[in-house]
Amino acid sequence: MANNNSGTNRMEVPQAREAMERFKMEVASEIGVPLKQGYNGDLTSAQNGSVGGEMVRQMIKKQEESMSGGQM
């Protein structure tokens, strides 16, 4: 399936947008990145990337737990 997004932040499930925003803010807080609503151009690429990376790690962990029947 080709994706011609050209770098946009299209959600696969648009109804999840608010939950993903809350999750992003929660993860940023957990790892000490001062992320705020709106403009975050004052943050470094490393700071922003660490939030996305941690989100992915947590989502993968949750999926693995789900797939293993929660027996991790």
DACOR-V208737 format. One record per residue. N is the residue number from 1. SS is DSSP state (H for helix, E for strand, - for the rest). PSI is psi as a letter, one per 40 degrees, with the letter a starting at -180 (NA if undefined). Layout:
n & ss & psi
N & SS & PSI
N & SS & PSI
This chain:
n & ss & psi
1 & - & h
2 & - & i
3 & - & h
4 & - & f
5 & - & d
6 & - & f
7 & - & e
8 & - & i
9 & - & f
10 & - & h
11 & - & h
12 & - & d
13 & - & g
14 & H & d
15 & H & e
16 & H & e
17 & H & d
18 & H & d
19 & H & d
20 & H & d
21 & H & d
22 & H & d
23 & H & d
24 & H & d
25 & H & d
26 & H & d
27 & H & d
28 & H & d
29 & H & d
30 & H & d
31 & H & e
32 & - & f
33 & - & h
34 & - & f
35 & - & i
36 & - & i
37 & - & i
38 & - & a
39 & - & h
40 & - & f
41 & - & e
42 & - & e
43 & - & i
44 & - & i
45 & H & d
46 & H & d
47 & H & d
48 & H & d
49 & H & d
50 & H & d
51 & H & d
52 & H & d
53 & H & d
54 & H & d
55 & H & d
56 & H & d
57 & H & d
58 & H & d
59 & H & d
60 & H & d
61 & H & d
62 & H & d
63 & H & d
64 & H & d
65 & H & d
66 & H & d
67 & H & d
68 & - & e
69 & - & f
70 & - & e
71 & - & g
72 & - & NA
